[in-house]
Amino acid sequence: MPILLQFINATLGLLLVAALVSAEHHHAPSYEHPVGPPIPIVHSESYSSHDGSYKFAYESGNGITAQEEGFVKNAGTKDHEVQVAHGSYSYTDPHGVPVSVSYVADENGFQAQGSHLPTPPPVPKELIDAYAKAASQPQVHDEPEYAQPAPHGYSSY
């Protein structure tokens, strides 16, 4: 599993465990929170299967939501199994602007989409045309001639 996907799953898993432990004991932790009162988890669900598929979702009292589903692609095919996940999360930033991210994590890496995320500039038409022209040209593979090794490993120079 790619490291980034492992990190995301571990982080979200820790959040889920913290939420479940808190909900199981039905009381807030006794520590002092420097910013304000603890934020409750108002909805939480989780499912996992022996085949590697899973699904989870949660919502906190301050409007943060997250959901994810995953499965093992090419299950049972040695060297071709891939953990695939897709999901989304949303929250309101400190300026009051809603932020939403949707993502896919698979054999192509972690790919997130959101209106607040930077995107690369468009590829210039001239470059696209040049690539198309180059691709339409016949491929010539001139193999360089290498000097053959001399007998017994001695150089003939």
Order of alpha helices (4+ residues) and beta strands (2+ residues): alpha-beta-beta-beta-beta-beta-beta-alpha
